[in-house]
Amino acid sequence: MKKPIVLFIFLTIGIVSCTSNTIYKKPKDLIPKDTMAILFKDLYIASVAKNIKNKNDEVRVNYLPLVYEKYRIDSTRFKLSNLFYLSKLEDYKLILQEASELLEKEQGYWTKLQKRKDSIKQDSIKKSQIALKKQDSIKKAQKGQ
């Protein structure tokens, strides 16, 4: 997951560096910086999830409207806020950095959870193997009588 995060950051910085020095007027319903960072994190996850099968074996599902719905915003409000922050490069870099940190924290959480599930699975496999060995030894002992 680190490669997509790095690619996302470099792509965004590349796009940002191509913009002019125009500072856009602050929109009336500007999305706050901290919310923008969380929104970027969720939008990134939604865009990556498009290529993964969901529980109904569907691929190419567009999850972006669900993210907008979660934050009770529309795409126009997001675009205006994004354009405003793009015109203020330092703010935009901070927002993207925070979004990247949030993604890394979430990745760490899911990695720990997966390791825990794997260890529980390994423990149950070992216990079932021990139980089978006990059953085999009991059967052998009964046949020997």
N, CA, C and O of each residue as an XYZ file, in Angstrom:
580
protein
N       0.827     -1.189      0.000
C       0.000      0.000      0.000
C       0.868      1.248      0.000
O       0.366      2.327     -0.318
N       2.141      1.149      0.341
C       2.997      2.323      0.379
C       3.202      2.906     -1.019
O       3.248      4.126     -1.172
N       3.327      2.055     -2.044
C       3.541      2.574     -3.393
C       2.384      3.459     -3.858
O       2.633      4.544     -4.383
N       1.113      3.031     -3.683
C       0.018      3.915     -4.102
C      -0.010      5.234     -3.332
O      -0.364      6.269     -3.897
N       0.356      5.212     -2.057
C       0.354      6.444     -1.266
C       1.401      7.402     -1.808
O       1.133      8.589     -1.996
N       2.601      6.876     -2.059
C       3.680      7.714     -2.579
C       3.309      8.238     -3.961
O       3.534      9.410     -4.264
N       2.745      7.376     -4.796
C       2.316      7.793     -6.130
C       1.250      8.880     -6.040
O       1.288      9.855     -6.790
N       0.307      8.711     -5.128
C      -0.756      9.695     -4.918
C      -0.169     11.051     -4.529
O      -0.583     12.087     -5.050
N       0.789     11.037     -3.619
C       1.396     12.285     -3.152
C       2.175     12.958     -4.278
O       2.033     14.162     -4.496
N       2.998     12.191     -4.994
C       3.777     12.785     -6.078
C       2.894     13.299     -7.210
O       3.164     14.352     -7.787
N       1.859     12.565     -7.519
C       0.937     13.007     -8.560
C       0.251     14.306     -8.159
O       0.119     15.222     -8.971
N      -0.178     14.379     -6.921
C      -0.835     15.596     -6.432
C       0.136     16.769     -6.410
O      -0.224     17.878     -6.804
N       1.359     16.536     -5.955
C       2.353     17.609     -5.936
C       2.674     18.049     -7.355
O       2.867     19.239     -7.607
N       2.733     17.101     -8.285
C       2.972     17.447     -9.685
C       1.870     18.318    -10.249
O       2.131     19.287    -10.963
N       0.652     17.971     -9.928
C      -0.487     18.766    -10.401
C      -0.469     20.147     -9.759
O      -0.727     21.158    -10.412
N      -0.160     20.168     -8.467
C      -0.125     21.435     -7.737
C       0.966     22.347     -8.283
O       0.766     23.556     -8.397
N       2.110     21.779     -8.618
C       3.217     22.609     -9.089
C       2.943     23.217    -10.464
O       3.609     24.174    -10.857
N       1.986     22.680    -11.187
C       1.643     23.208    -12.507
C       0.609     24.325    -12.443
O       0.276     24.906    -13.476
N       0.102     24.634    -11.279
C      -0.918     25.676    -11.173
C      -0.287     27.053    -11.175
O       0.903     27.200    -10.898
N      -1.077     28.047    -11.482
C      -0.578     29.423    -11.467
C      -0.584     29.948    -10.041
O      -0.984     29.239     -9.117
N      -0.148     31.175     -9.860
C      -0.080     31.770     -8.526
C      -1.367     32.488     -8.150
O      -1.362     33.326     -7.248
N      -2.446     32.183     -8.811
C      -3.718     32.825     -8.516
C      -4.274     32.284     -7.209
O      -4.338     31.071     -7.009
N      -4.675     33.184     -6.324
C      -5.340     32.788     -5.089
C      -6.834     33.012     -5.312
O      -7.277     34.134     -5.559
N      -7.586     31.947     -5.223
C      -9.018     32.036     -5.458
C      -9.729     32.575     -4.220
O      -9.248     32.447     -3.094
N     -10.872     33.173     -4.460
C     -11.682     33.708     -3.365
C     -12.221     32.550     -2.536
O     -12.618     31.511     -3.064
N     -12.223     32.754     -1.245
C     -12.689     31.710     -0.321
C     -14.176     31.452     -0.547
O     -14.987     32.374     -0.469
N     -14.538     30.186     -0.830
C     -15.960     29.863     -1.024
C     -16.748     30.033      0.270
O     -16.194     29.936      1.364
N     -18.051     30.288      0.131
C     -18.917     30.468      1.302
C     -18.947     29.211      2.177
O     -18.898     29.290      3.404
N     -19.028     28.069      1.528
C     -19.140     26.805      2.264
C     -17.848     25.986      2.151
O     -17.866     24.811      1.785
N     -16.737     26.637      2.473
C     -15.430     25.995      2.409
C     -15.361     24.832      3.402
O     -15.775     24.959      4.554
N     -14.840     23.718      2.943
C     -14.644     22.553      3.806
C     -13.390     22.818      4.642
O     -12.349     23.165      4.082
N     -13.463     22.663      5.972
C     -12.292     22.919      6.823
C     -11.112     22.007      6.462
O     -11.293     20.919      5.915
N      -9.907     22.476      6.781
C      -8.683     21.746      6.430
C      -8.664     20.336      7.010
O      -8.333     19.385      6.302
N      -9.011     20.188      8.282
C      -8.960     18.861      8.899
C      -9.958     17.903      8.261
O      -9.680     16.714      8.101
N     -11.120     18.432      7.899
C     -12.121     17.605      7.221
C     -11.652     17.247      5.818
O     -11.909     16.144      5.337
N     -10.970     18.170      5.166
C     -10.439     17.893      3.817
C      -9.434     16.743      3.868
O      -9.423     15.892      2.979
N      -8.594     16.713      4.898
C      -7.610     15.638      5.015
C      -8.304     14.286      5.168
O      -7.928     13.310      4.518
N      -9.311     14.236      6.022
C     -10.060     12.991      6.221
C     -10.811     12.623      4.941
O     -10.897     11.452      4.572
N     -11.345     13.634      4.276
C     -12.065     13.423      3.021
C     -11.135     12.874      1.950
O     -11.505     11.952      1.223
N      -9.924     13.433      1.844
C      -8.939     12.916      0.885
C      -8.611     11.460      1.168
O      -8.498     10.649      0.248
N      -8.457     11.129      2.460
C      -8.159      9.742      2.833
C      -9.273      8.815      2.352
O      -9.008      7.784      1.735
N     -10.508      9.184      2.636
C     -11.641      8.352      2.237
C     -11.816      8.306      0.718
O     -12.166      7.262      0.168
N     -11.578      9.425      0.041
C     -11.669      9.439     -1.422
C     -10.601      8.547     -2.044
O     -10.849      7.871     -3.043
N      -9.417      8.553     -1.448
C      -8.346      7.688     -1.951
C      -8.732      6.217     -1.789
O      -8.572      5.421     -2.715
N      -9.234      5.866     -0.620
C      -9.646      4.480     -0.374
C     -10.771      4.085     -1.332
O     -10.779      2.978     -1.870
N     -11.724      5.003     -1.541
C     -12.847      4.721     -2.441
C     -12.370      4.540     -3.880
O     -12.885      3.686     -4.601
N     -11.398      5.330     -4.296
C     -10.920      5.199     -5.671
C     -10.120      3.914     -5.864
O     -10.174      3.307     -6.934
N      -9.380      3.495     -4.841
C      -8.626      2.243     -4.923
C      -9.567      1.045     -4.855
O      -9.332      0.030     -5.510
N     -10.625      1.160     -4.068
C     -11.571      0.054     -3.880
C     -12.353     -0.249     -5.152
O     -12.973     -1.307     -5.261
N     -12.328      0.649     -6.093
C     -13.067      0.448     -7.343
C     -12.595     -0.819     -8.069
O     -13.374     -1.445     -8.789
N     -11.334     -1.195     -7.884
C     -10.766     -2.340     -8.587
C     -10.778     -3.629     -7.771
O     -10.212     -4.637     -8.197
N     -11.409     -3.605     -6.617
C     -11.447     -4.779     -5.748
C     -12.874     -5.302     -5.680
O     -13.826     -4.525     -5.601
N     -13.016     -6.623     -5.711
C     -14.356     -7.214     -5.622
C     -14.928     -6.976     -4.236
O     -14.238     -7.125     -3.227
N     -16.208     -6.600     -4.202
C     -16.864     -6.439     -2.903
C     -17.511     -7.764     -2.511
O     -17.318     -8.769     -3.195
N     -18.270     -7.779     -1.431
C     -18.827     -9.046     -0.947
C     -19.861     -9.634     -1.900
O     -20.198    -10.812     -1.780
N     -20.367     -8.856     -2.834
C     -21.308     -9.363     -3.838
C     -20.617     -9.705     -5.149
O     -21.278     -9.880     -6.172
N     -19.281     -9.802     -5.124
C     -18.450    -10.086     -6.297
C     -18.625     -9.055     -7.409
O     -18.511     -9.384     -8.590
N     -18.899     -7.824     -7.034
C     -19.024     -6.756     -8.015
C     -17.701     -5.994     -8.090
O     -17.060     -5.732     -7.072
N     -17.310     -5.648     -9.305
C     -16.105     -4.862     -9.531
C     -16.516     -3.574    -10.234
O     -17.578     -3.514    -10.853
N     -15.695     -2.567    -10.141
C     -15.945     -1.273    -10.785
C     -17.142     -0.546    -10.183
O     -17.897      0.116    -10.894
N     -17.307     -0.673     -8.888
C     -18.353      0.058     -8.189
C     -17.784      1.426     -7.825
O     -16.677      1.518     -7.295
N     -18.530      2.479     -8.106
C     -18.071      3.828     -7.804
C     -18.504      4.195     -6.382
O     -19.684      4.430     -6.122
N     -17.537      4.239     -5.473
C     -17.819      4.529     -4.073
C     -17.722      6.023     -3.755
O     -18.043      6.430     -2.638
N     -17.290      6.839     -4.704
C     -17.118      8.265     -4.433
C     -18.407      8.943     -3.967
O     -18.355      9.738     -3.029
N     -19.569      8.661     -4.583
C     -20.800      9.276     -4.064
C     -21.092      8.911     -2.607
O     -21.679      9.705     -1.872
N     -20.687      7.723     -2.195
C     -20.897      7.322     -0.802
C     -20.032      8.159      0.148
O     -20.446      8.470      1.265
N     -18.839      8.515     -0.306
C     -17.967      9.358      0.520
C     -18.569     10.751      0.644
O     -18.609     11.322      1.734
N     -19.042     11.301     -0.486
C     -19.685     12.619     -0.449
C     -20.911     12.587      0.475
O     -21.165     13.533      1.221
N     -21.648     11.507      0.410
C     -22.845     11.366      1.252
C     -22.460     11.281      2.734
O     -23.138     11.847      3.591
N     -21.373     10.572      3.023
C     -20.909     10.424      4.402
C     -20.605     11.786      5.029
O     -20.907     12.016      6.200
N     -20.015     12.676      4.253
C     -19.647     13.996      4.766
C     -20.703     15.062      4.475
O     -20.504     16.241      4.768
N     -21.805     14.644      3.906
C     -22.921     15.539      3.575
C     -22.467     16.733      2.737
O     -22.799     17.886      3.016
N     -21.690     16.405      1.692
C     -21.266     17.436      0.748
C     -21.588     16.951     -0.649
O     -21.892     15.774     -0.844
N     -21.525     17.838     -1.616
C     -21.683     17.425     -3.000
C     -20.352     17.634     -3.723
O     -19.442     18.268     -3.189
N     -20.248     17.109     -4.913
C     -18.984     17.173     -5.642
C     -18.604     18.614     -5.973
O     -17.417     18.932     -6.052
N     -19.580     19.480     -6.166
C     -19.295     20.885     -6.474
C     -18.632     21.562     -5.277
O     -17.647     22.282     -5.436
N     -19.165     21.334     -4.098
C     -18.572     21.928     -2.900
C     -17.149     21.433     -2.713
O     -16.257     22.205     -2.362
N     -16.936     20.127     -2.952
C     -15.594     19.578     -2.839
C     -14.658     20.217     -3.862
O     -13.532     20.592     -3.534
N     -15.128     20.338     -5.098
C     -14.267     20.907     -6.144
C     -13.904     22.353     -5.844
O     -12.757     22.750     -6.050
N     -14.852     23.147     -5.363
C     -14.560     24.547     -5.031
C     -13.575     24.637     -3.865
O     -12.650     25.449     -3.897
N     -13.766     23.822     -2.855
C     -12.852     23.819     -1.716
C     -11.466     23.338     -2.146
O     -10.449     23.902     -1.741
N     -11.441     22.307     -2.957
C     -10.170     21.769     -3.441
C      -9.433     22.815     -4.268
O      -8.220     22.973     -4.122
N     -10.139     23.525     -5.124
C      -9.533     24.566     -5.956
C      -8.982     25.695     -5.083
O      -7.895     26.210     -5.347
N      -9.720     26.075     -4.056
C      -9.251     27.121     -3.147
C      -7.959     26.686     -2.463
O      -6.991     27.446     -2.426
N      -7.939     25.461     -1.918
C      -6.735     24.986     -1.233
C      -5.579     24.777     -2.209
O      -4.417     24.951     -1.842
N      -5.891     24.405     -3.443
C      -4.850     24.263     -4.462
C      -4.163     25.590     -4.737
O      -2.972     25.623     -5.046
N      -4.900     26.670     -4.628
C      -4.310     27.981     -4.875
C      -3.441     28.420     -3.697
O      -2.644     29.349     -3.835
N      -3.580     27.775     -2.552
C      -2.745     28.054     -1.379
C      -1.875     26.821     -1.142
O      -2.216     25.945     -0.347
N      -0.773     26.774     -1.833
C       0.062     25.581     -1.914
C       0.506     25.042     -0.554
O       0.484     23.829     -0.347
N       0.898     25.892      0.357
C       1.360     25.423      1.669
C       0.241     24.728      2.438
O       0.462     23.690      3.061
N      -0.958     25.302      2.393
C      -2.097     24.667      3.056
C      -2.406     23.310      2.424
O      -2.698     22.337      3.120
N      -2.337     23.266      1.099
C      -2.653     22.038      0.380
C      -1.639     20.940      0.720
O      -2.009     19.780      0.903
N      -0.368     21.313      0.801
C       0.652     20.329      1.162
C       0.395     19.763      2.555
O       0.529     18.559      2.776
N       0.029     20.627      3.486
C      -0.267     20.168      4.848
C      -1.470     19.229      4.872
O      -1.472     18.228      5.588
N      -2.486     19.558      4.090
C      -3.679     18.707      4.020
C      -3.313     17.335      3.466
O      -3.737     16.311      4.002
N      -2.524     17.314      2.390
C      -2.122     16.039      1.787
C      -1.218     15.233      2.712
O      -1.305     14.006      2.761
N      -0.357     15.922      3.439
C       0.517     15.239      4.386
C      -0.315     14.596      5.497
O      -0.057     13.458      5.892
N      -1.300     15.318      5.993
C      -2.167     14.764      7.037
C      -2.974     13.578      6.505
O      -3.161     12.584      7.207
N      -3.451     13.686      5.258
C      -4.198     12.575      4.648
C      -3.303     11.349      4.516
O      -3.743     10.226      4.758
N      -2.059     11.563      4.137
C      -1.109     10.457      4.007
C      -0.853      9.799      5.358
O      -0.793      8.573      5.451
N      -0.700     10.611      6.410
C      -0.492     10.067      7.750
C      -1.715      9.269      8.217
O      -1.575      8.224      8.853
N      -2.903      9.766      7.898
C      -4.127      9.044      8.263
C      -4.204      7.694      7.549
O      -4.618      6.692      8.133
N      -3.798      7.685      6.275
C      -3.791      6.425      5.522
C      -2.804      5.429      6.125
O      -3.100      4.239      6.229
N      -1.643      5.917      6.515
C      -0.646      5.027      7.115
C      -1.131      4.477      8.457
O      -0.916      3.303      8.759
N      -1.783      5.317      9.263
C      -2.330      4.840     10.538
C      -3.391      3.774     10.305
O      -3.426      2.756     10.996
N      -4.254      4.018      9.328
C      -5.310      3.052      9.049
C      -4.722      1.750      8.518
O      -5.192      0.664      8.857
N      -3.688      1.865      7.680
C      -3.029      0.668      7.181
C      -2.416     -0.119      8.332
O      -2.494     -1.347      8.360
N      -1.807      0.584      9.281
C      -1.229     -0.086     10.448
C      -2.286     -0.806     11.269
O      -2.062     -1.921     11.741
N      -3.435     -0.171     11.438
C      -4.529     -0.789     12.180
C      -4.977     -2.080     11.496
O      -5.128     -3.113     12.150
N      -5.188     -2.021     10.177
C      -5.678     -3.203      9.467
C      -4.615     -4.295      9.400
O      -4.946     -5.481      9.401
N      -3.353     -3.911      9.344
C      -2.270     -4.903      9.351
C      -2.238     -5.642     10.686
O      -2.114     -6.866     10.719
N      -2.350     -4.893     11.795
C      -2.383     -5.519     13.121
C      -3.582     -6.451     13.254
O      -3.465     -7.554     13.789
N      -4.726     -6.003     12.767
C      -5.929     -6.817     12.845
C      -5.764     -8.108     12.046
O      -6.173     -9.178     12.497
N      -5.165     -8.005     10.863
C      -4.961     -9.190     10.032
C      -3.987    -10.155     10.704
O      -4.199    -11.368     10.685
N      -2.923     -9.619     11.294
C      -1.966    -10.486     11.997
C      -2.641    -11.204     13.156
O      -2.387    -12.383     13.402
N      -3.506    -10.480     13.866
C      -4.225    -11.088     14.994
C      -5.141    -12.204     14.499
O      -5.200    -13.277     15.098
N      -5.858    -11.945     13.399
C      -6.732    -12.984     12.842
C      -5.912    -14.187     12.407
O      -6.313    -15.330     12.626
N      -4.753    -13.929     11.785
C      -3.903    -15.027     11.336
C      -3.386    -15.846     12.514
O      -3.323    -17.073     12.444
N      -3.014    -15.157     13.604
C      -2.509    -15.894     14.762
C      -3.623    -16.715     15.406
O      -3.382    -17.835     15.857
N      -4.834    -16.173     15.454
C      -5.968    -16.925     15.992
C      -6.241    -18.143     15.120
O      -6.518    -19.231     15.624
N      -6.159    -17.949     13.812
C      -6.381    -19.054     12.875
C      -5.315    -20.131     13.073
O      -5.633    -21.320     13.097
N      -4.045    -19.718     13.217
C      -2.962    -20.679     13.425
C      -3.152    -21.431     14.741
O      -2.918    -22.637     14.815
N      -3.579    -20.707     15.781
C      -3.829    -21.362     17.073
C      -4.937    -22.401     16.959
O      -4.828    -23.492     17.518
N      -5.998    -22.066     16.241
C      -7.106    -23.016     16.116
C      -6.685    -24.222     15.280
O      -7.118    -25.345     15.539
N      -5.836    -23.986     14.274
C      -5.334    -25.116     13.476
C      -4.484    -26.032     14.347
O      -4.621    -27.253     14.282
N      -3.604    -25.446     15.165
C      -2.756    -26.255     16.047
C      -3.604    -27.041     17.039
O      -3.338    -28.217     17.284
N      -4.627    -26.401     17.615
C      -5.499    -27.077     18.572
C      -6.246    -28.231     17.912
O      -6.404    -29.300     18.502
N      -6.707    -28.004     16.674
C      -7.430    -29.082     15.991
C      -6.480    -30.225     15.640
O      -6.875    -31.390     15.680
N      -5.235    -29.906     15.298
C      -4.262    -30.968     15.017
C      -3.958    -31.770     16.279
O      -3.832    -32.993     16.222
N      -3.842    -31.095     17.404
C      -3.595    -31.784     18.676
C      -4.788    -32.679     19.019
O      -4.612    -33.813     19.465
N      -5.996    -32.165     18.808
C      -7.202    -32.944     19.088
C      -7.261    -34.179     18.192
O      -7.633    -35.261     18.646
N      -6.893    -34.017     16.917
C      -6.876    -35.172     16.009
C      -5.848    -36.210     16.456
O      -6.117    -37.411     16.406
N      -4.684    -35.760     16.887
C      -3.660    -36.688     17.359
C      -4.145    -37.449     18.588
O      -3.889    -38.645     18.727
N      -4.845    -36.749     19.475
C      -5.383    -37.407     20.669
C      -6.413    -38.462     20.275
O      -6.440    -39.560     20.829
N      -7.263    -38.106     19.304
C      -8.278    -39.056     18.847
C      -7.618    -40.267     18.207
O      -8.047    -41.402     18.417
N      -6.560    -40.018     17.416
C      -5.848    -41.132     16.788
C      -5.197    -42.022     17.832
O      -5.245    -43.248     17.724
N      -4.593    -41.415     18.839
C      -3.954    -42.225     19.876
C      -4.973    -43.020     20.664
O      -4.707    -44.156     21.055
N      -6.154    -42.429     20.905
C      -7.225    -43.146     21.615
C      -7.702    -44.320     20.764
O      -7.910    -45.417     21.284
N      -7.876    -44.099     19.461
C      -8.319    -45.172     18.559
C      -7.289    -46.302     18.518
O      -7.647    -47.480     18.542
N      -6.004    -45.933     18.456
C      -4.952    -46.939     18.423
C      -4.918    -47.731     19.720
O      -4.715    -48.945     19.717
N      -5.120    -47.032     20.823
C      -5.125    -47.695     22.117
C      -6.298    -48.655     22.234
O      -6.162    -49.736     22.808
N      -7.471    -48.262     21.685
C      -8.640    -49.121     21.730
C      -8.476    -50.343     20.823
O      -8.942    -51.433     21.154
N      -7.808    -50.155     19.675
C      -7.569    -51.294     18.781
C      -6.582    -52.271     19.389
O      -6.674    -53.478     19.164
N      -5.645    -51.755     20.154
C      -4.628    -52.596     20.784
C      -5.185    -53.439     21.910
O      -4.535    -54.409     22.300
N      -6.361    -53.126     22.462
C      -6.925    -53.877     23.592
C      -7.519    -55.162     23.158
O      -8.036    -55.913     23.985
